[in-house]
Structures are given as C-alpha cells and as structure tokens.
Amino acid sequence: MVVLLLINSCYQITAQQIISTTSSSVNIRSIKIVQGKSLRFITIDSANSLETIAGNVIIKENLTTFYCDSATINRTTNVIEAYGNVHINDNDSIHTYAQSLIYVGADRIAYLKNNVKLTDKKGTLYTDELEYNLQTGIATYKNGGRITNNKTILTSRDGVYYADTKDVYFKKDVHLKDPDRDIWTDSLLYNIKNNIVTFISKTRIIGKDGSVVTTNSGTYNLETGEALFSGRPTFSDTTRSGIADIMALDKKSGTLQMEGNAKLVDSVNNVTIIANQIFANTKVNSFLATRKPVMILYRDGDSTYIAADTLFSGLRKYDSLERKVITQTDTLKKTLVVKTNDADTAIRYFLGFHHVRIFNDSLQAVSDSLHYSTVDSTFKLFGEPVIWNNNSQISGDTLYLFTLKQKPKRLLVYNNAMIVNKTKEAMYNQIAGRTLNAYFAEGSIDYVRVKGSPAESIFYPQDEDSAYVGMNHSSGDVIDIYFVKKELNKIKFVNNVDGVLYPIKEIPTDKKELKGFKWQDNRRPKNKLELFE
C-alpha cells in the first residue's frame, strides 16, 4: 500500500490516474482522478487491483464529473464505487445526488442508493434507489419515488425518466397533485419540460372545484388547463355529469367539448342532453348541442323529449329592479305572476333552432324554433308550430304552452289560430280565429275559446244515438269549445252568430274545409324513438 501526499494544503491529486474504459459501442472513454486528499493502491490478486480515494474526491469521465467523500476504482472491471455526498454532473445538464454509488464504466450505468435526487433544472426526482444510464439518459426506480416540478408533485412505485425528451413514465399507484387537481391512475407519461400529462390507462382526475373526470387515454396540459380525453371519458361536477367518445376541456375558460355519442345530465333541472356534439361552459352554466341532439326533461316520473338541429341552454339573472315575470292577461282576465325573492335569482332557459320536435305521452309538437323557461315551465313555439293532443291538432303563428309537472295546463295561440279535431269516422271538426286559448284537464284538452273577426267553425253534430246529423258551418266573435272524454262535444257561439247546417248527404265539397285547413299528421312524432333518428 502506498500513500501519496499531494502538493498544496488541500492535498490535491491532479490527473494522477487514468483508467481506460471501453463501452459497448467500442468508443474509448477514460476515467480521470482529478482531486482527492489521499490515494491508496490495493492489490487483491495478480488479476485485480483497487485504487481508493478519500476526501473531496473529484473524478471525471469526459463531460461527466463525479463528486463524493470517498471512492474505489477497479482497474479490471472499470467499476467505481463512491460513498458520501455523491454528486454526478452529466455535462452540466443533469445533476444526480445520493449517498452511495456503483458506476459500471463499460456500460456507463450508475446505481445510486439512499436519498437519491436527480434534477435537470426543471424538475427533480427523489427516490432511495435509482439506476441511471448515462449513455442513454434513462433513469429507473422500482421502489417508490416522486418528481416535483414547480407546484406539481408526482409519486409512484415505479418510474422511468428519459433525459432527452424530459418524459417520465410512471407505473403502479401513480398520484399527481398540484394546486388545481389530483390525478390517480396505474400508469401515465409526464413531460417535465412542457408540463403535459399523457394518460395510457384508466385515470381519475379530481379538481379542486369538485369536478371529476375519468378517462382511459388522452393528454392534459397542466400549465394551460387544456385537456383531451378519449376512450369514453366521463365528467361530473356539483350540477352536471357527462360521457362521450372524446372530450376536450379548457379549464381556464370552463369550456367542455363532447364528441360522439355524448350525454350530458343536468341534475339540478332534471335535464338530459343526448347528441353527437355538445359544448358546455361550466363557468356560466350553459350548453350548446348539435348533430342530432335530443333533450329529455324529467318531472314527477314523466318525460318530455325535444329534438332540434341545435339546442342551447343558459341562465338569465334578474337584477334588483326585476323581481317578477308577468305573462300577458288572457281573454278570461287571468294573469300569471312569478315572483323571485332573491335579486340574484337565475332562471334557466332552453332554445331550440330548426326542425323542433317534441314528444310526450299526452302531447306532441313541431315548430321551427323553441323557447322554454323553468320560471313558468312554458314552451314558446315559433315558425309553423303545431301541437297535437289525442285526436286534436292546434296550429297558429305562435304557440305558448304552459305546463305543470310535465303536463299541459294551458295553451295560447296568436294569429291564424286553428284547432282541428279528427273524429273516428275521419271527419274533421275545425275552429279558426285570430287567437286561441285552451285549457287542459289531466293532460287532455278540456275547454277552448277562439276569438276572431269573425271566428269560424265547421262542426259535425251528433244525435242521441251518436249518428251524425250534418255539418254546421258557423261564425261568431267568440267560439267556446267543450270536450268530453277527449272528443269535441259542444260548441257555443258568442255575438254576431251566423251559420248554416248542411244535411250529411248534402254537404258541399268546397265547404268541408276552413281557409288554411291542413291535417298535418305526417309531421307529428309518433313515438320518442323517432326523435333520435
């Protein structure tokens, strides 16, 4: 054993030993002892010898520098063992720290243990055992580790770090935590440089705002809050939930885009939206649905289905000066007043654009556009609207349908109003006027008042044996219509009454229809499934 005392008070050793190493790629690299307080040579046998360095040790291998308290170098195997405050500086780009190191020079693989830390100036990896291949820039841990990147912390049992791409592959019990969310999964990819997560297995994302996302694949930019989820992801928060083939989320704007077999459920208003494309804004609590959208309103065990080319829903807030909503008085001088106790009360409304179709067991309707409000459960239909109830058809320029618990309660028709009632014998009772006001009982038309200048009617009266006696063509300022058992039973005329009764066999062909009569059963939705076609 030989002890070399070096010059200077720090006992520095400078380039005293050079150990040539040959890698698998046959590139010759050399290990140089740069510094140490003491150096000892130990001969094990004729084939093996060791050099041990102690005290502020510095060893270089080309652009890689090793620091430690003490080290041992094996000439034959080209292996370095280092202990105490180990530090590997790899080309001044990646720094690795530990308490012990075994470095295999031929393969350029470092095995580090105890308080291991790897940092690339962007993120930091912590673990107790790490295998770091300096040649490929790949570091692997298998007994638990974590990576911190600013305020983002990722932990897992296994992990692989790729220095070239700054990617980390996390496996087994993966947990990502930052100020905005918690992510739980079995495996994922994370890029330290751009702060993007790539999902490759079933993942659960819990936001600090109470939102929950589950996905099987996709990406999430933690910096911008933009995400793309695939594999039938789901979304939920305190007011809604959804599922689709693909989802895109912009956390900052609150926009959620759902594509392919999408379903959005509004749990507060008991509304479900089914479409092939849905845009939802979680901040303003609105949605826009296209590509064959269908909206389902649930109330007290009953369902109303609404289809259109486009469906939209939003919130209307009332200011401190607007605390009530008043519907115009009807012909019976009845006024509907809905008061809001809170100045900030928000009323949800729904809009339908083009080819609107509505189906309920008790009522069906079509129009070009629709407005529905939860403040008074009123459907407002525009653009050639038609409503069917049992054997009766009601049409006009504009229809207002008031409902209660999904059942029709009252109907207002403005301009060119007409009600047609088809008898079992395929004859059509018709009443037309300027306005129409209808009331319902247990979901069926009970009473109708038609006003016009004048109002007209075609009615087929029956005798006591239910035989038709003829056709009554009459007019008046006001016509009242009464129904019994879902069939038109009686008509009453008020003011300026004029009319004629034609015997059943003498009815003129040109008198059978009022102006504007059209039986539009071909437009009527026959069942809810039609709305999904």
C-alpha positions in Angstrom: 0.0 0.0 0.0 1.4 3.4 -1.0 0.1 6.7 0.3 0.8 9.8 -1.8 0.9 13.1 -0.1 -0.1 15.7 -2.7 1.0 19.3 -3.1 -1.0 22.2 -1.7 -2.6 22.3 1.7 -5.7 20.6 0.3 -3.7 17.5 -0.7 -4.9 17.7 -4.3 -4.3 14.9 -6.7 -4.4 16.1 -10.3 -4.6 13.6 -13.2 -2.6 11.0 -11.3 -4.5 8.0 -12.6 -6.2 7.4 -16.0 -8.3 4.3 -16.4 -9.3 3.5 -19.9 -12.8 2.0 -20.4 -14.4 0.6 -23.4 -18.1 0.8 -23.8 -20.4 -1.5 -25.8 -20.1 0.9 -28.7 -16.3 0.5 -28.7 -15.9 4.2 -28.0 -12.8 4.6 -25.7 -13.5 6.7 -22.7 -11.2 7.5 -19.8 -11.7 7.9 -16.1 -9.5 10.6 -14.6 -8.9 11.2 -10.9 -9.0 15.0 -10.6 -8.8 15.5 -6.9 -8.7 13.8 -3.5 -6.9 14.1 -0.2 -5.4 10.6 -0.2 -4.9 7.8 -2.7 -4.1 4.1 -1.9 -3.4 1.2 -4.1 -4.6 -2.2 -3.0 -3.6 -5.4 -4.8 -6.2 -8.1 -4.5 -4.5 -10.7 -6.7 -2.5 -10.9 -9.8 -5.5 -10.0 -11.9 -7.3 -7.4 -9.7 -6.2 -4.2 -8.0 -8.1 -1.3 -6.5 -7.4 2.4 -6.1 -9.2 4.1 -3.2 -9.5 7.9 -3.0 -10.7 9.8 0.1 -11.5 13.4 0.9 -13.3 15.8 -1.5 -13.0 13.4 -4.4 -13.5 14.5 -8.0 -13.4 12.0 -10.8 -14.1 12.9 -14.5 -15.2 10.8 -17.4 -15.2 13.0 -20.5 -18.0 15.5 -19.9 -19.3 13.7 -16.7 -17.9 14.6 -13.3 -18.3 12.6 -10.1 -18.0 14.1 -6.7 -18.0 12.2 -3.4 -16.4 11.8 0.0 -14.6 8.6 -1.0 -14.4 6.2 -3.9 -12.9 2.9 -5.1 -11.9 2.2 -8.7 -11.4 -1.3 -10.0 -8.9 -1.3 -12.9 -10.1 -4.7 -14.3 -13.9 -4.2 -14.2 -13.8 -0.5 -14.7 -16.2 0.0 -11.8 -16.4 3.0 -9.5 -17.9 2.7 -6.0 -18.5 6.0 -4.3 -19.7 6.9 -0.8 -20.9 10.0 1.0 -22.4 13.1 -0.7 -22.3 11.6 -4.1 -22.9 14.0 -7.0 -22.9 13.3 -10.7 -22.7 16.3 -13.0 -23.6 15.0 -16.5 -22.4 17.6 -19.0 -23.8 20.3 -16.6 -27.4 19.5 -17.7 -28.4 16.7 -15.3 -27.3 16.5 -11.7 -27.7 13.4 -9.6 -27.2 13.1 -5.9 -27.0 10.1 -3.5 -25.1 8.7 -0.5 -23.7 5.7 -2.4 -22.9 4.8 -6.0 -21.8 1.9 -8.1 -20.8 3.0 -11.6 -20.1 0.5 -14.3 -17.9 2.3 -16.8 -18.2 -0.1 -19.6 -22.0 0.4 -19.8 -22.0 3.9 -18.3 -24.7 2.8 -15.8 -24.8 4.3 -12.3 -26.6 2.5 -9.5 -27.4 5.0 -6.7 -28.9 4.5 -3.2 -30.0 6.4 -0.2 -31.6 9.9 -0.6 -31.2 9.9 -4.3 -32.1 13.1 -6.2 -31.9 13.7 -9.9 -32.6 17.2 -11.3 -32.5 18.7 -14.8 -33.0 22.3 -13.7 -36.7 21.9 -14.5 -37.9 19.0 -12.3 -36.5 17.0 -9.5 -36.7 13.2 -9.0 -36.5 11.8 -5.4 -36.1 8.1 -4.6 -34.0 5.7 -2.5 -32.7 3.5 -5.3 -32.1 4.6 -8.9 -30.5 3.1 -11.9 -29.2 5.8 -14.2 -27.8 5.0 -17.7 -25.6 8.0 -18.6 -25.2 6.7 -22.1 -28.9 6.7 -23.0 -30.0 9.3 -20.4 -32.6 6.9 -18.9 -33.1 6.6 -15.1 -35.2 3.9 -13.5 -36.6 3.4 -10.0 -38.6 0.5 -8.7 -39.1 1.0 -5.0 -41.1 4.2 -4.9 -40.2 7.7 -6.0 -41.6 11.2 -6.6 -40.9 14.0 -9.0 -41.5 17.7 -8.3 -41.9 20.4 -10.9 -42.8 23.7 -9.5 -46.1 23.1 -7.7 -46.7 19.7 -9.4 -45.8 16.5 -7.4 -46.0 13.0 -8.9 -45.5 9.8 -6.9 -45.4 6.2 -8.0 -43.9 2.8 -7.1 -42.0 2.5 -10.4 -40.8 5.2 -12.8 -38.6 5.7 -15.8 -37.0 9.1 -16.7 -35.9 10.0 -20.2 -33.4 12.8 -20.2 -33.5 13.5 -24.0 -37.3 14.1 -24.1 -37.8 15.1 -20.5 -40.5 12.4 -20.2 -41.2 10.3 -17.2 -43.1 7.1 -17.3 -44.9 6.4 -14.0 -46.2 3.0 -13.1 -48.2 1.5 -10.2 -50.1 3.6 -7.7 -49.5 6.8 -9.6 -50.6 10.1 -7.9 -50.2 13.6 -9.4 -51.0 16.5 -7.2 -51.0 20.2 -7.9 -53.0 23.2 -6.6 -55.8 22.6 -9.1 -56.3 18.8 -9.2 -55.4 15.3 -8.0 -54.8 12.6 -10.6 -54.9 8.9 -9.7 -54.0 6.1 -12.1 -52.0 3.0 -12.6 -49.6 4.5 -15.2 -49.1 7.7 -17.1 -46.5 9.7 -19.0 -45.4 13.2 -17.8 -43.2 15.7 -19.6 -41.3 17.9 -17.2 -40.5 20.5 -19.8 -43.9 21.3 -21.1 -45.9 20.1 -18.1 -48.1 17.8 -20.2 -49.6 14.5 -18.8 -50.4 11.7 -21.2 -52.9 9.1 -20.0 -52.4 5.5 -21.0 -54.6 3.6 -18.5 -57.8 4.2 -16.6 -57.4 7.5 -14.8 -59.4 9.6 -12.3 -58.9 13.3 -12.1 -60.4 15.2 -9.2 -60.4 19.0 -9.5 -60.3 21.4 -6.6 -63.6 22.8 -7.9 -65.3 19.5 -7.2 -65.2 18.2 -10.8 -64.3 14.6 -11.6 -63.0 13.2 -14.9 -62.4 9.5 -15.7 -60.6 8.6 -18.8 -58.6 5.7 -20.4 -56.4 7.8 -22.6 -55.6 11.4 -23.5 -53.5 14.4 -22.7 -53.7 17.2 -20.1 -51.6 20.4 -20.2 -51.3 21.3 -16.5 -49.9 24.7 -17.4 -52.8 25.9 -19.6 -55.6 23.7 -18.2 -56.3 22.3 -21.7 -57.1 18.6 -22.0 -58.2 16.0 -24.5 -59.7 12.7 -23.2 -60.6 9.6 -25.2 -61.9 6.1 -24.7 -65.4 7.1 -23.4 -64.3 9.5 -20.7 -66.8 10.8 -18.1 -67.1 14.2 -16.5 -69.1 15.4 -13.4 -69.3 18.3 -11.0 -71.8 19.5 -8.4 -74.5 20.3 -11.1 -73.9 18.1 -14.1 -72.3 14.9 -15.5 -71.5 13.7 -18.9 -70.0 10.9 -21.1 -68.8 10.9 -24.7 -66.4 9.1 -27.0 -64.0 12.1 -26.8 -63.9 15.2 -24.5 -61.9 18.4 -24.8 -61.6 20.5 -21.7 -60.3 24.1 -21.3 -60.1 24.7 -17.6 -59.5 28.4 -17.7 -62.5 29.2 -19.9 -64.6 26.5 -18.4 -65.4 25.0 -21.8 -66.1 21.3 -22.1 -66.5 19.9 -25.7 -68.0 16.4 -26.0 -67.9 14.5 -29.3 -69.5 11.2 -30.4 -72.5 9.6 -28.6 -72.4 12.3 -26.0 -74.7 12.5 -23.0 -74.9 15.5 -20.6 -77.1 15.3 -17.4 -78.2 18.5 -15.6 -79.0 17.1 -12.1 -80.3 20.4 -10.8 -83.0 20.8 -13.5 -83.5 17.1 -14.2 -82.5 17.5 -17.9 -80.5 15.1 -20.1 -79.0 16.0 -23.4 -78.0 13.4 -25.9 -76.1 14.4 -29.1 -73.1 13.8 -31.2 -71.6 17.1 -30.2 -72.1 19.1 -27.0 -70.3 22.3 -25.9 -70.8 23.0 -22.2 -69.5 26.1 -20.3 -69.1 25.2 -16.6 -68.5 28.8 -15.5 -71.6 30.3 -16.9 -73.6 27.0 -16.7 -74.7 26.8 -20.3 -74.6 24.2 -23.1 -74.9 24.0 -26.9 -75.8 20.7 -28.5 -75.7 19.8 -32.2 -75.6 16.8 -34.6 -79.0 15.2 -33.8 -79.4 16.5 -30.3 -82.3 15.3 -28.1 -83.2 16.9 -24.8 -85.1 15.0 -22.1 -87.0 16.9 -19.4 -87.9 14.7 -16.3 -90.6 15.8 -14.0 -92.5 13.7 -11.5 -92.0 10.4 -13.3 -92.9 11.8 -16.7 -90.5 12.6 -19.6 -90.7 15.1 -22.4 -88.4 14.6 -25.4 -87.3 17.6 -27.5 -85.2 17.3 -30.7 -83.9 20.1 -33.0 -81.0 20.8 -35.3 -79.4 22.8 -32.4 -80.3 23.0 -28.7 -79.0 25.7 -26.3 -79.5 26.3 -22.6 -78.3 29.2 -20.4 -79.1 31.2 -17.3 -80.9 34.5 -17.1 -80.2 36.5 -14.0 -82.6 39.2 -12.7 -81.3 42.4 -11.2 -82.6 44.2 -8.2 -85.2 46.1 -10.2 -86.6 43.0 -11.9 -88.2 40.7 -9.3 -91.2 39.3 -11.2 -92.1 37.9 -14.6 -95.6 38.7 -15.9 -97.4 36.8 -18.7 -99.9 38.9 -20.6 -103.5 38.6 -19.5 -105.7 36.1 -21.4 -109.3 36.6 -22.6 -110.6 35.5 -19.2 -108.5 38.2 -17.4 -106.2 35.8 -15.7 -102.6 36.8 -15.1 -99.7 34.6 -14.3 -97.2 36.3 -11.9 -94.0 34.6 -10.9 -92.1 36.4 -8.1 -88.4 36.0 -7.3 -87.4 36.6 -3.7 -83.7 36.9 -4.5 -82.4 39.7 -6.7 -79.7 37.4 -8.0 -82.1 34.5 -8.8 -81.1 32.8 -12.0 -83.7 31.3 -14.4 -82.7 28.5 -16.7 -84.0 28.7 -20.3 -83.7 26.4 -23.3 -83.7 27.3 -27.0 -84.2 25.0 -30.0 -83.4 26.0 -33.5 -84.8 24.5 -36.7 -86.9 21.3 -37.1 -88.0 21.3 -33.5 -89.9 18.1 -32.5 -91.5 17.4 -29.1 -92.8 14.1 -27.8 -94.7 13.5 -24.6 -97.2 10.7 -23.9 -100.0 13.3 -23.7 -98.8 15.8 -26.2 -96.6 16.2 -29.3 -95.5 19.3 -31.2 -93.3 20.6 -34.0 -92.0 24.0 -34.9 -89.0 25.8 -36.4 -87.8 27.2 -33.1 -88.5 26.9 -29.4 -88.0 28.7 -26.1 -88.6 27.0 -22.8 -88.2 28.6 -19.3 -88.1 26.9 -15.9 -89.6 30.0 -14.3 -93.1 29.1 -15.6 -92.5 25.8 -17.4 -93.7 27.5 -20.7 -92.9 26.2 -24.2 -92.9 29.0 -26.8 -93.1 27.7 -30.3 -92.4 29.8 -33.5 -92.3 29.1 -37.2 -95.3 27.0 -38.4 -95.9 25.5 -34.9 -98.3 22.6 -34.5 -99.4 20.8 -31.3 -101.3 17.5 -31.1 -103.3 16.3 -28.2 -105.1 13.0 -28.6 -107.2 13.5 -31.8 -106.9 17.2 -31.8 -104.4 19.4 -33.7 -103.7 23.1 -32.9 -101.8 25.5 -35.1 -101.1 29.2 -35.5 -98.3 31.7 -36.0 -97.1 31.5 -32.4 -97.9 29.0 -29.6 -97.4 29.4 -25.8 -97.8 26.1 -23.9 -97.9 26.3 -20.1 -97.2 23.1 -18.3 -97.3 21.8 -14.8 -95.3 18.7 -13.8 -94.7 17.9 -17.5 -98.5 18.0 -18.2 -100.1 20.7 -20.4 -102.2 23.1 -18.4 -102.9 26.0 -20.8 -102.2 26.9 -24.4 -102.2 30.4 -26.1 -102.2 30.7 -29.9 -101.6 34.0 -31.6 -102.7 34.8 -35.1 -104.2 32.3 -37.6 -105.2 30.0 -34.8 -106.9 26.8 -35.7 -107.9 23.7 -33.8 -108.8 20.5 -35.8 -110.4 17.5 -34.1 -110.5 14.3 -36.1 -113.5 12.1 -35.5 -113.4 8.3 -35.5 -115.1 8.4 -38.9 -112.3 10.6 -40.3 -114.3 13.8 -40.4 -112.6 17.0 -39.2 -114.2 19.4 -36.8 -112.5 22.8 -37.4 -112.4 26.1 -35.5 -110.3 29.0 -36.6 -109.8 32.6 -35.5 -107.3 35.2 -34.6 -106.4 33.9 -31.2 -107.0 30.6 -29.3 -106.9 29.9 -25.6 -107.1 26.3 -24.5 -107.2 24.7 -21.1 -106.3 21.1 -20.2 -107.5 18.7 -17.6 -105.4 15.6 -16.7 -103.3 16.1 -19.8 -106.2 16.4 -22.3 -108.0 19.4 -23.9 -111.0 20.3 -21.7 -112.1 23.8 -23.0 -111.1 26.1 -25.8 -112.0 29.7 -26.5 -111.4 31.1 -30.0 -111.6 34.8 -30.9 -111.7 36.3 -34.4 -113.2 38.8 -36.7 -115.0 36.6 -37.0 -114.1 33.2 -35.6 -115.3 30.3 -37.8 -116.1 26.7 -37.2 -117.0 23.5 -39.1 -118.7 21.1 -36.7 -120.3 17.7 -37.2 -123.1 17.4 -34.6 -124.5 14.0 -33.5 -127.9 12.9 -32.3 -128.6 10.9 -29.2 -127.7 7.7 -30.9 -124.3 9.2 -31.9 -125.3 9.4 -35.5 -124.1 12.4 -37.5 -126.9 14.8 -38.5 -124.9 17.1 -40.7 -122.2 19.7 -40.9 -122.6 23.1 -39.1 -120.6 25.9 -40.7 -120.9 28.9 -38.4 -119.1 32.1 -37.3 -119.1 34.5 -34.4 -117.0 36.9 -32.5 -116.1 34.2 -29.9 -116.4 30.5 -30.1 -116.3 28.3 -27.0 -115.5 24.6 -27.5 -116.1 21.9 -24.8 -114.6 18.4 -24.8 -115.8 15.2 -23.1 -113.7 12.1 -23.0 -111.1 13.6 -25.3 -113.7 14.2 -28.0 -115.2 17.5 -29.1 -118.7 17.6 -27.5 -120.2 21.0 -27.8 -119.6 24.4 -29.5 -121.0 27.7 -28.2 -121.0 31.0 -30.2 -121.0 34.5 -28.7 -122.0 37.7 -30.6 -122.7 38.1 -34.3 -123.5 34.5 -34.7 -124.1 33.3 -38.3 -124.3 29.8 -39.7 -125.9 27.1 -41.7 -126.4 23.4 -41.1 -125.9 21.1 -44.1 -127.5 17.6 -44.1 -124.9 14.9 -44.0 -125.6 13.9 -47.6 -125.8 17.5 -49.0 -122.5 18.9 -47.7 -120.8 20.9 -50.5 -117.4 19.7 -51.2 -115.9 23.3 -51.1 -117.4 23.9 -47.6 -115.7 21.0 -45.8 -112.6 22.9 -45.0 -111.9 26.3 -43.5 -109.3 28.6 -45.0 -105.9 27.4 -44.0 -107.0 23.9 -43.0 -104.3 21.3 -43.2 -104.3 18.0 -41.3 -100.5 17.6 -40.6 -100.3 14.2 -39.1 -97.3 13.4 -41.3 -95.3 16.0 -39.2 -96.5 14.5 -35.9 -93.9 12.5 -33.9 -95.4 9.1 -33.3 -93.0 7.9 -30.6 -89.9 9.1 -28.8 -87.6 6.9 -30.8 -88.3 9.0 -34.0 -86.5 11.9 -32.3 -83.3 10.0 -32.2 -83.3 9.2 -35.9 
